[in-house]
């Protein structure tokens, strides 16, 4: 049974492993004795959908234009983010070539949680040497819409023991389906699981925000604090899906 302490420790695994590689160089912010190291544990990078690099059909990116490491590096420097864990986005399919390119150019700034063709059991042959790839920290799996059925029909069953045996941390997105992963964690106690977005989807989170807003007018202290709050400028950065 996975304890709360064990869960927290494994959930920080990918970022902690990346941080342990030593101080960043090149364009990284200058280190300061009293400054905390900031690592963003999930960022999408992608290229355009082109005939020579096509995306799977019916996929839609979070932004209308490509978002590459050439755009991300200045934003990291401005925000004081020393390192980033790249999560290749689902709309590019299972390819990881652009994430590998980013790491090759900025090896001290980028790590990778890669993707595999989860529906193909032959992918098991990739796992024993998976982390030997430059910058590779683990694997990210997504269970959105039709992929959610893979958790119940046996499609993904091969993956959990194979990842556990290979010692590969697994970052997963399965909104609203955490009980399934509680059972997976119990069956595979040595498998390190990282829960994306606290198990929420955008719709689930939006519903909870709406619920909280509907309750806030009855709380005078909330109304008072909200009136004093100043608006903040926001910049949209791709989040992992």
Secondary structure, DSSP 8 states (H G I E B T S, - for coil): ---HHHHHHHHTHHHHHHHTT----TTS----TT----EEEEE--B---BTTB---TT---SSSS-B-HHHHHHHHHHHT--EEEEE--GGGTT--HHHHHHHHH-TTTEEEEE---TT-GGGHHHHTTGGGSTTEEEEEEE--GGGGGGGTSSTTHHHHHHHHHHT-EEEEE-TT-HHHHHHHHHH-TT--EEEGGGG--HHHHHHHHHHHHHHHTT-HHHHHHHHH-------------
